[in-house]
Amino acid sequence: MLVIGSGAAGLTAAVTAERAGARVAVAAKGSLQSCNSAKAQGGIQAAFGEDDSPEQHAEDVWRSSHETADRSLVEVLTSEARPAIHWLEELGVEFTRSNGGYRLARCGGASRKRLLQVGDRTGHAITKALRDAWSAGGGTSFEHSPLRELEQTASGWRATCGDHVVDASTVVLAAGGRCFAEARARHELSTNHPGATGEVTQMALGLGAEARDLDALQYHPNGGAWPANMQGYSIPETTRAYGAILVNADGEEFVDSLAPRDVVSQAIFDEVEKGKGVETPDGRPAVWLDTTRIEPADAEVSLPYMLRRYRAAGIDPLAERILTYPVLHYQNGGLVIDADAETTLEGVYACGEIAGGTHGRNRMMGNSLLECVVFGRRAGRAAAEKARA
Ligand SMILES: Cc1cc2nc3c(=O)[nH]c(=O)nc-3n(C[C@H](O)[C@H](O)[C@H](O)COP(=O)(O)OP(=O)(O)OC[C@H]3O[C@@H](n4cnc5c(N)ncnc54)[C@H](O)[C@@H]3O)c2cc1C
């Protein structure tokens, strides 16, 4: 069995398949470490709060997607969230805790506090644990081996990955989204890793796979706008979860800072369009994120990396507001999958950002890492089983 991609989705599928008894190889475009998953800061959603439930979580996803998500995939996502978190803990991920339970934050579009965090480097912690688990097993890694060709054979699939030609009965596509390439084409900033270029989706489409909502790209409402070295940095949404608000040039709050992402981004675009934005010293549009409202104790626990980065650049977000503007961030749509993460091509699975349906046309924060783990586990199990059959 072959897995394309070494982000949270690919490594979850690979570790799961190997533990299910399959012979597994992972091919990645760069090193195993280089991926968007490792850059994720804010957190991962799961309904652990006393006032919360997987059904409530599913309802929030449905509303935030503006009723465009695939409800059967959403149900899988939210009902398997708690087991996914426990699985990550077994691999060694230590989620931040407070008052005897998980420290939970409320993210945009959520009706409850549901976001688990590992400080503000959640993706780093998850991908490190997954890499450790993968390296401890007996699978093969082909680093610096981008998938260049995929063709069907009598017994499965033949993939050309860099200099390697791999025959596999089943293939898991976990090559992420395309926002780095898209931003470059639009001459815009992106939060994404340079590997996020989307060619694997194109290959699958060329083979006849179905896709959905591919045109729906997500802007992260809070890209760093100034200082220059913070441009393209995604200011964690947890700043807003812990009290920061968006204000215009006159200091007026112009949007519910915890509304769904597309609503918040559009409100910022509109405010700037109305002439109520501010300009960065290098002439870019922006509004203020008033981070001075965050309690220092919350910031220390949940935003230490963000604070370090801004302070190193000469700005203390707890003492002064910071400049922000939406930045291209996430591919909402992708390859059509069923509940086992199989695409419309037999024996080809897809999980993580490359797959569509779970978020419809607008993803909630914290559901992407969750999707990687929930559907990565399902893809790994199903692909291993089919490979054995
Ligand atoms: C800055 C940032 C912050 C984020 N914060 C959060 C957050 O707090 N919570 C949350 O849930 N989500 C967050 N996200 C979104 C989330 O991190 C990603 O959507 C998710 O991790 C994608 O995982 P993935 O495994 O599908 O893809 P990736 O992690 O992007 O991995 C893709 C893999 O595929 C490989 N690849 C690409 N093309 C090829 C090819 N041709 N051949 C072989 N390999 C290839 C890459 O090298 C890489 O290994 C954030 C994203 C960014 C960029």
The ligand as an ORCA input file, in Angstrom:
! r2SCAN-3c Opt
* xyz 0 1
  C      -0.343     28.201      9.137
  C      -1.464     27.214      9.249
  C      -2.179     27.092     10.437
  C      -3.221     26.157     10.546
  N      -3.869     26.002     11.746
  C      -4.789     25.016     11.874
  C      -5.368     24.727     13.140
  O      -5.052     25.344     14.150
  N      -6.283     23.718     13.215
  C      -6.673     22.982     12.127
  O      -7.491     22.072     12.253
  N      -6.121     23.243     10.918
  C      -5.195     24.216     10.766
  N      -4.628     24.455      9.546
  C      -5.027     23.612      8.423
  C      -4.385     22.253      8.549
  O      -3.140     22.354      9.173
  C      -4.190     21.597      7.187
  O      -5.307     21.760      6.390
  C      -3.967     20.124      7.368
  O      -2.940     19.927      8.297
  C      -3.633     19.472      6.055
  O      -3.087     18.223      6.308
  P      -2.785     17.228      5.135
  O      -2.115     16.058      5.742
  O      -4.007     17.025      4.332
  O      -1.769     18.026      4.195
  P      -0.331     18.629      4.527
  O      -0.047     18.688      5.945
  O      -0.232     19.885      3.731
  O       0.632     17.533      3.897
  C       0.674     17.318      2.514
  C       1.790     16.359      2.213
  O       1.734     15.980      0.847
  C       3.017     16.117      0.259
  N       2.864     16.342     -1.180
  C       2.319     17.377     -1.845
  N       2.399     17.162     -3.172
  C       3.009     15.960     -3.340
  C       3.396     15.189     -4.461
  N       3.211     15.613     -5.711
  N       4.002     13.996     -4.243
  C       4.249     13.547     -2.973
  N       3.916     14.237     -1.884
  C       3.293     15.428     -2.062
  C       3.662     17.251      1.018
  O       5.043     17.188      0.865
  C       3.194     16.916      2.434
  O       3.997     15.898      2.972
  C      -3.581     25.378      9.427
  C      -2.880     25.513      8.222
  C      -1.834     26.412      8.127
  C      -1.099     26.518      6.832
*
